[in-house]
Amino acid sequence: MATRFGAGSVVVPVDYPVSPAVPEPAPTSANSGDATSAVPNAAADPALVPGADPAAPALAPGAVSPDVAAQVGAQVKEVTREKPFSMVALTAKDLDGTTAMIRARDAEGRWGAWYPADPIETGPTDGTTADRAGTEPIYVGRTKDVQVLLTHEADTSGHAREATATDLSAVLIDPGHGPSDAALSSIAAPLSDGGPKVITRAQWGADPSLLCDKPTYDNGLSGIVVHHTAGRNDYTAAESPGIVRAIYAYHAKTLGWCDIGYNALIDKYGQIYEGRAGGLGKPVQGAHAGGFNQHTAGVALMGDFQSQPPTDAAIQAAGRFIGWRTELAGLNPLSTTTLYSQGTSYTKYKKGAAVKLPTIFAHRDVGKTACPGNAAYAQMDRIRKIAADTAASATRRSPIAANSDVSQDDSNQSRNSDTSTNPIPTQNPATPTSPRTTPATGNTPSRTSPGPEAASPGDR
């Protein structure tokens, strides 16, 4: 049984001047502590920024890929904390036009590979504007030192635009550890109604004190969104639950979302983690795909899959879980669904637009993002096929939370952490109490193409 798992976070202001940076700036000190551990060598990790030399000093020739070196306004800052941490994220009032990368130093003083820190493309709810922008939290391994490299878009004259991230802060997260972290798969139990084994919130150590609101339930489920969490791929099974705890602490506390954004997370070992509170078999509204959080569930593959594909264990687990969830909701994994955009700055679809999508689609299909990465996106049809096989083999025929008000475009569908050390800056957590929009019902021929189709709102 899990015991103490507190995810400790500290926020360190990172002052980036607009003028050019020096190659190796002085460290910025955070709070004190002790102990040190080696950071896993990330040089061989396909998730790293391509074309970069981890051994080179920051901003030195060859230190970063040529396309990054060609950008203007590059700044680098070193952030140090005596107490080790393993997850890093960046927050600012506005990250628009800013590109960030992060790398960590190991116990022998060697710098690891650069990893992109992609902006989060969602807010606490589709009806709420976030007070502060943030990047995805990056797992860097246990370390005391990181470097953050920032570049800005160029204006028409080729000069750097005025930096928008002038109040940038680095969020350093220590997810803690528990005695059962390496053996959670042995205590995970199958979901009811023939579902796969899942590691519950209690088992992975979700701190209940971070919850600041009750779950919001939609009136049904229309689709599943596949994500990746970004960051390194070379984590161990024992480190996996700590990554989940760190994402939870960052989403719930630092960003003020009250809970983790994803409904479920799946690591490279095929372990499935219960995400957002409220019940995996219920239409709990998450915070994972801005403009399309309503009537969807978010499933995140843990790691960066831009160039490296997810493991077979992760794909199989994702397909089985999604197959169970879609069958439970009466959805056909190989069919399509029509969702109505809630707008927001995170999607290309205007508010009210009807968008025809596969029942199981990727975050990039609706968001301004590369998530879940090119290599994972290439596996979407395989995930759909595993999900369909799982749903077809189910013996249960009594759905929970049936979609009485949310239809699918298929006439043949089967059935209807210790956070007290350094306080996080005060946020105003959103309370998702806005009314939910119910899509109109209707049937159209099914299709299985991976991309969305936009229709006129008048077709509703």
Phi, psi and omega per residue, in radians:
M1 nan 2.488 -3.140
A2 -1.215 2.541 3.085
T3 -2.011 -1.961 -3.081
R4 -1.542 2.200 -3.084
F5 -2.250 0.163 -2.924
G6 -0.805 2.280 3.096
A7 -1.638 1.926 -3.108
G8 -1.545 2.319 -3.121
S9 -2.160 2.533 2.998
V10 -2.389 2.416 -3.116
V11 -1.859 2.167 -3.105
V12 -2.012 2.053 3.072
P13 -1.059 2.398 3.138
V14 -2.118 1.884 -3.045
D15 -1.562 1.949 3.121
Y16 -1.867 1.889 3.049
P17 -1.222 2.738 3.131
V18 -1.327 -0.439 3.138
S19 -1.213 2.806 -3.113
P20 -1.000 2.595 -3.091
A21 -1.606 2.755 3.013
V22 -1.462 2.749 -3.057
P23 -1.072 -0.751 -3.080
E24 -2.261 1.552 -3.107
P25 -1.266 2.866 3.123
A26 -1.228 2.610 -3.140
P27 -1.143 2.658 2.988
T28 -1.814 2.140 -3.037
S29 -1.501 2.447 3.029
A30 -1.952 -2.600 -3.060
N31 -1.426 2.925 -2.992
S32 -1.582 2.958 3.128
G33 3.045 -2.785 3.089
D34 -2.629 -3.068 3.137
A35 1.325 2.650 3.091
T36 -2.640 2.651 3.130
S37 -2.488 2.654 3.141
A38 -1.219 2.505 3.075
V39 -1.593 2.296 3.108
P40 -0.978 2.439 -3.135
N41 -1.202 2.063 -3.076
A42 -1.670 0.029 -3.019
A43 -1.050 -0.515 -3.107
A44 -1.643 0.060 -3.089
D45 -1.392 2.081 -3.127
P46 -1.093 -0.178 3.139
A47 -1.400 -0.183 -3.090
L48 -1.197 2.865 3.116
V49 -1.162 2.120 -3.075
P50 -1.189 2.604 3.076
G51 1.411 0.171 -3.107
A52 -1.827 2.584 3.097
D53 -1.844 1.845 -3.089
P54 -1.057 -0.448 -3.081
A55 -1.392 -0.259 -3.073
A56 -1.422 2.545 3.056
P57 -1.054 2.621 3.140
A58 -0.987 2.352 3.135
L59 1.231 0.005 3.031
A60 -1.314 2.755 3.115
P61 -0.950 2.239 3.131
G62 1.524 -0.102 -3.111
A63 -1.197 -0.623 3.121
V64 -2.192 2.943 -3.108
S65 -1.141 2.674 -3.089
P66 -0.977 -0.629 -3.118
D67 -1.180 -0.572 3.075
V68 -1.281 -0.729 -3.137
A69 -1.069 -0.499 -3.112
A70 -1.379 -0.220 3.125
Q71 -1.321 2.883 -3.064
V72 -1.841 2.793 3.056
G73 1.242 0.459 -3.122
A74 -1.141 2.313 3.104
Q75 -2.311 2.567 3.084
V76 -2.377 2.467 3.106
K77 -2.400 2.412 3.095
E78 -1.732 2.313 -3.124
V79 -2.105 2.212 -3.066
T80 -2.184 2.441 3.028
R81 -2.436 2.340 -3.103
E82 -1.170 -0.604 3.088
K83 -1.432 2.179 -3.081
P84 -1.060 2.668 3.078
F85 -2.505 2.971 -3.088
S86 -2.435 -0.118 3.105
M87 -2.234 2.456 -3.118
V88 -2.354 2.390 3.020
A89 -2.398 2.847 3.115
L90 -2.117 2.447 3.063
T91 -2.297 2.662 3.101
A92 -2.815 2.894 3.070
K93 -1.080 -0.640 -3.117
D94 -2.629 2.205 3.100
L95 -1.909 0.184 -3.111
D96 -1.073 2.314 3.119
G97 1.343 0.151 -3.101
T98 -1.997 2.358 3.067
T99 -2.037 2.307 -3.074
A100 -2.200 2.576 3.020
M101 -2.377 2.695 -3.074
I102 -2.359 2.449 2.976
R103 -2.460 2.743 -3.051
A104 -2.105 2.764 3.108
R105 -1.881 2.422 -3.117
D106 -1.540 -3.129 -3.060
A107 -1.144 -0.372 3.111
E108 -1.578 0.063 3.100
G109 1.537 0.147 -3.122
R110 -1.579 2.352 3.086
W111 -1.418 2.441 3.104
G112 -1.550 -2.884 -3.081
A113 -1.347 2.741 3.036
W114 -1.406 2.428 3.067
Y115 -2.180 2.369 3.118
P116 -1.210 2.411 3.055
A117 -1.849 1.598 -3.045
D118 -1.343 2.501 3.101
P119 -1.158 2.553 3.070
I120 -1.292 2.263 -3.062
E121 -1.837 0.933 3.035
T122 -2.885 2.950 3.082
G123 -2.170 -3.116 -3.125
P124 -1.030 -0.653 2.990
T125 -2.586 2.880 3.127
D126 -1.248 -0.274 -3.133
G127 -1.770 0.130 -3.084
T128 -2.201 2.369 3.062
T129 -1.548 2.233 -3.122
A130 -1.169 2.470 3.114
D131 -1.256 -0.446 -3.028
R132 -2.570 2.402 3.111
A133 -1.472 2.664 3.138
G134 -2.544 2.804 3.029
T135 -1.694 2.909 2.996
E136 -1.115 2.460 3.088
P137 -1.232 2.352 -3.070
I138 -1.866 2.184 3.035
Y139 -1.346 2.093 -3.095
V140 -1.994 0.006 -3.029
G141 1.455 2.901 -3.082
R142 -1.210 2.149 -3.041
T143 -2.704 3.002 3.028
K144 -2.089 -0.191 -3.034
D145 -2.371 2.344 2.995
V146 -2.348 2.721 2.978
Q147 -2.028 2.458 3.130
V148 -2.065 2.141 3.136
L149 -1.940 2.242 -3.082
L150 -2.137 2.379 2.993
T151 -2.240 2.739 -3.099
H152 -2.184 2.664 3.102
E153 -1.093 2.585 3.101
A154 -1.544 2.620 3.043
D155 -1.498 -3.005 -3.069
T156 -1.142 -0.389 3.128
S157 -1.583 -0.020 3.123
G158 1.589 0.000 3.114
H159 -1.572 2.749 3.134
A160 -1.166 2.381 3.029
R161 -1.166 2.760 3.094
E162 -1.032 2.275 -3.061
A163 -1.076 2.288 3.090
T164 -1.562 -0.440 -3.077
A165 -1.591 0.877 -3.100
T166 -1.259 -0.355 3.119
D167 -1.856 0.601 -3.070
L168 -1.093 2.419 3.053
S169 -2.279 2.502 3.026
A170 -1.686 2.241 3.125
V171 -1.773 1.983 -3.106
L172 -1.789 2.148 -2.988
I173 -2.127 2.223 2.986
D174 -1.882 1.884 -3.043
P175 -1.336 -0.059 -3.100
G176 1.233 -3.103 3.117
H177 -2.647 2.701 3.140
G178 -2.244 2.801 -3.069
P179 -1.124 -0.383 -3.093
S180 -1.801 0.138 -3.084
D181 -0.965 -0.643 -3.084
A182 -1.479 -0.066 -3.044
A183 -2.295 0.467 -3.094
L184 -1.165 -0.520 -3.133
S185 -1.111 -0.459 -3.120
S186 -1.369 -0.323 3.138
I187 -1.902 -0.075 3.088
A188 -1.193 2.521 -3.118
A189 -2.054 2.612 3.106
P190 -1.105 2.557 3.029
L191 -1.166 2.761 3.115
S192 -1.136 2.834 3.092
D193 1.071 0.630 3.030
G194 1.392 0.351 -3.137
G195 -1.368 2.959 3.132
P196 -1.300 2.931 3.085
K197 -1.179 2.379 -3.116
V198 -2.343 2.423 3.033
I199 -1.497 2.029 -3.046
T200 -1.293 2.916 3.093
R201 -1.022 -0.732 3.135
A202 -1.115 -0.644 -3.099
Q203 -1.259 -0.664 3.123
W204 -1.511 -0.096 2.992
G205 1.644 0.660 3.089
A206 -1.186 2.123 -3.139
D207 -1.286 1.949 -3.082
P208 -1.136 -0.351 -3.125
S209 -1.237 -0.272 3.129
L210 -1.398 -0.324 3.104
L211 -1.221 2.191 -3.117
C212 -2.145 0.220 3.091
D213 -2.809 2.777 3.077
K214 -1.383 2.701 3.109
P215 -1.054 2.573 3.017
T216 -1.768 2.207 -3.120
Y217 -1.857 2.252 2.995
D218 -1.392 2.998 -3.126
N219 -1.553 0.265 3.073
G220 2.824 2.994 3.129
L221 -1.979 2.291 -3.137
S222 -1.963 -0.360 -3.094
G223 -2.931 2.883 3.118
I224 -2.048 2.303 3.123
V225 -1.861 2.226 3.135
V226 -1.701 2.310 -3.119
H227 -2.217 3.002 2.774
H228 -2.211 2.741 -3.075
T229 -1.540 -0.221 -3.079
A230 1.262 3.094 -3.102
G231 1.592 -2.899 -3.057
R232 -1.308 2.742 3.123
N233 -1.912 -0.033 -3.020
D234 -1.700 0.505 3.101
Y235 -1.317 2.741 3.107
T236 -1.649 2.953 3.103
A237 -1.092 -0.594 3.135
A238 -1.247 -0.463 3.131
E239 -1.473 -0.349 -3.045
S240 -0.969 -0.877 -3.137
P241 -1.121 -0.511 3.075
G242 -1.137 -0.629 3.091
I243 -1.114 -0.734 3.105
V244 -1.096 -0.771 3.128
R245 -1.082 -0.684 -3.133
A246 -1.162 -0.745 3.100
I247 -1.083 -0.723 3.113
Y248 -1.053 -0.852 -3.122
A249 -1.092 -0.699 -3.126
Y250 -1.180 -0.833 3.128
H251 -1.126 -0.864 -3.008
A252 -1.260 -0.793 -2.993
K253 -1.685 -1.001 -3.048
T254 -1.137 -0.820 -3.128
L255 -1.487 -0.199 3.100
G256 1.292 0.539 -3.120
W257 -1.536 -0.147 3.134
C258 1.337 -0.244 -3.141
D259 -2.872 3.034 3.047
I260 -1.224 2.555 -3.028
G261 -1.334 -0.570 -3.063
Y262 -1.476 2.573 3.050
N263 -1.347 -0.533 3.100
A264 -2.650 2.645 3.084
L265 -2.264 2.548 -3.081
I266 -2.313 2.176 -3.127
D267 -1.574 3.091 -3.049
K268 -1.230 -0.203 3.109
Y269 -1.610 0.032 -3.137
G270 1.467 0.201 3.091
Q271 -1.393 2.274 -3.121
I272 -1.794 2.204 -3.139
Y273 -1.890 2.311 2.992
E274 -1.163 2.233 -3.119
G275 -1.709 -1.941 -3.056
R276 -0.974 2.435 -3.133
A277 -1.206 2.729 3.060
G278 2.167 -0.230 3.116
G279 1.991 2.093 -3.132
L280 -1.171 -0.418 3.136
G281 -1.609 0.110 -3.112
K282 -2.019 2.722 -3.091
P283 -1.367 1.143 3.136
V284 -1.328 2.199 3.134
Q285 -1.355 2.202 -3.129
G286 -1.755 -2.982 3.043
A287 -2.263 1.547 -3.003
H288 -2.532 -0.403 -3.101
A289 -2.524 1.604 -3.058
G290 -0.897 2.262 -3.102
G291 1.599 -0.300 -3.083
F292 -2.402 0.572 3.075
N293 -1.345 -0.487 -3.105
Q294 -1.316 2.366 3.101
H295 1.146 0.357 3.060
T296 -2.276 2.842 3.000
A297 -2.136 2.454 -3.130
G298 -1.806 2.193 3.106
V299 -2.059 2.097 -3.043
A300 -1.907 2.188 2.986
L301 -1.442 2.238 -3.013
M302 -1.455 1.958 -3.123
G303 2.394 -3.103 3.110
D304 -1.939 2.158 -3.038
F305 -2.164 0.686 3.040
Q306 -1.218 -0.793 -3.127
S307 -2.053 -0.505 3.128
Q308 -1.714 2.200 -3.131
P309 -1.264 2.718 3.029
P310 -1.077 2.723 3.097
T311 -1.173 2.799 3.090
D312 -1.078 -0.643 3.127
A313 -1.080 -0.703 3.136
A314 -1.179 -0.749 3.140
I315 -1.114 -0.787 3.140
Q316 -1.079 -0.767 -3.130
A317 -1.142 -0.725 3.118
A318 -1.081 -0.783 3.138
G319 -1.104 -0.726 -3.138
R320 -1.168 -0.774 -3.131
F321 -1.138 -0.798 -3.121
I322 -1.151 -0.636 3.078
G323 -1.077 -0.760 3.084
W324 -1.085 -0.775 -3.064
R325 -1.212 -0.692 3.132
T326 -1.233 -0.671 3.111
E327 -1.130 -0.659 3.111
L328 -1.085 -0.634 -3.115
A329 -1.575 -0.028 -3.137
G330 1.338 0.546 -3.138
L331 -1.888 2.553 3.089
N332 -1.628 2.021 -3.088
P333 -1.067 -0.359 -3.112
L334 -1.738 0.106 -3.094
S335 -1.752 -2.852 3.137
T336 -2.171 2.926 3.134
T337 -2.501 2.691 3.061
T338 -1.973 2.132 3.117
L339 -2.006 2.683 -3.117
Y340 -1.958 2.059 -3.051
S341 -1.088 2.421 3.019
Q342 -1.642 0.181 3.123
G343 1.326 -2.266 -3.054
T344 1.347 2.901 -3.134
S345 -1.397 -0.049 -3.040
Y346 -1.625 -0.105 -3.104
T347 -2.250 2.720 3.106
K348 -1.474 -0.141 -3.098
Y349 -1.679 2.277 -3.131
K350 -1.206 2.738 3.140
K351 -1.010 2.275 3.130
G352 1.616 -0.196 -3.132
A353 -1.161 2.344 3.070
A354 -1.522 2.164 -3.060
V355 -2.127 2.112 3.128
K356 -1.550 2.176 -3.023
L357 -2.377 2.771 2.928
P358 -1.065 2.630 3.095
T359 -0.982 -0.679 3.061
I360 -1.906 1.912 -3.080
F361 -2.272 2.960 -3.103
A362 -1.688 2.692 3.126
H363 -0.962 -0.673 -3.111
R364 -1.136 -0.341 3.133
D365 -1.178 -0.368 3.141
V366 -2.189 -0.331 -3.049
G367 -1.892 2.914 3.099
K368 -1.548 1.157 -2.980
T369 -2.677 2.801 3.033
A370 -1.609 -0.068 -3.121
C371 -0.993 2.334 0.180
P372 -1.665 0.461 -3.105
G373 1.620 2.636 -3.087
N374 -1.036 -0.732 -3.074
A375 -1.206 -0.614 3.080
A376 -1.318 -0.635 3.140
Y377 -1.067 -0.586 3.114
A378 -1.184 -0.249 -3.127
Q379 -1.738 0.090 -3.055
M380 -1.080 -0.741 3.130
D381 -1.115 -0.600 3.108
R382 -1.175 -0.727 3.081
I383 -1.063 -0.738 3.120
R384 -1.083 -0.723 -3.114
K385 -1.150 -0.759 3.109
I386 -1.109 -0.710 3.117
A387 -1.099 -0.743 3.140
A388 -1.132 -0.725 3.106
D389 -1.114 -0.683 3.125
T390 -1.134 -0.796 -3.140
A391 -1.112 -0.674 -3.100
A392 -1.195 -0.514 -3.093
S393 -1.535 -0.069 -3.125
A394 -1.162 2.444 3.121
T395 -1.681 -0.268 -3.101
R396 -1.370 2.515 3.116
R397 -2.444 0.654 3.099
S398 -2.303 1.526 -3.020
P399 -1.166 2.533 2.992
I400 -1.655 2.463 3.120
A401 0.949 0.896 -3.132
A402 -1.052 2.639 -3.069
N403 -1.506 1.294 -3.139
S404 -1.243 -0.440 -3.090
D405 -1.984 -0.030 -3.085
V406 -2.191 1.990 -3.054
S407 -1.805 2.845 3.117
Q408 -1.960 2.624 -3.113
D409 -1.432 1.132 -3.121
D410 -2.747 1.938 -3.123
S411 -1.215 -0.247 -3.127
N412 -1.933 0.435 -3.121
Q413 -1.114 2.661 -2.994
S414 -1.146 -0.827 -3.140
R415 -2.902 2.466 2.957
N416 -1.050 nan nan
S417 nan 2.519 -3.013
D418 -1.156 1.793 -3.058
T419 -1.878 0.172 -3.051
S420 -1.528 -0.281 -3.076
T421 -1.080 -0.846 3.106
N422 -2.347 1.997 -3.070
P423 -1.132 2.500 3.047
I424 -1.366 2.512 3.096
P425 -0.936 2.471 -3.085
T426 -1.037 2.271 3.085
Q427 -2.129 2.940 3.056
N428 -1.981 1.511 -3.093
P429 -0.965 2.394 -3.121
A430 -1.366 2.517 3.041
T431 -1.888 1.828 -3.043
P432 -1.257 1.487 -3.109
T433 -2.032 0.117 -3.122
S434 -1.213 2.602 -3.129
P435 -1.116 2.602 -3.113
R436 -1.616 2.468 3.108
T437 -1.553 2.298 3.125
T438 -1.769 1.998 3.100
P439 -1.094 2.617 3.102
A440 -1.264 2.710 3.139
T441 -1.518 2.834 3.132
G442 2.849 2.750 -3.127
N443 -2.183 2.380 3.033
T444 -2.354 2.826 3.138
P445 -1.018 2.514 -3.122
S446 -1.354 2.785 3.044
R447 -2.643 2.862 -3.076
T448 -2.221 0.272 3.123
S449 -1.177 2.564 -3.011
P450 -1.375 -0.125 -3.042
G451 -1.863 2.769 -3.129
P452 -1.474 2.778 3.011
E453 -2.176 2.269 3.117
A454 -1.640 2.352 3.089
A455 -2.074 2.863 3.129
S456 -1.216 2.472 3.083
P457 -1.008 -0.369 3.116
G458 -1.211 -0.220 3.137
D459 -1.459 0.032 -3.057
R460 -1.169 nan nan
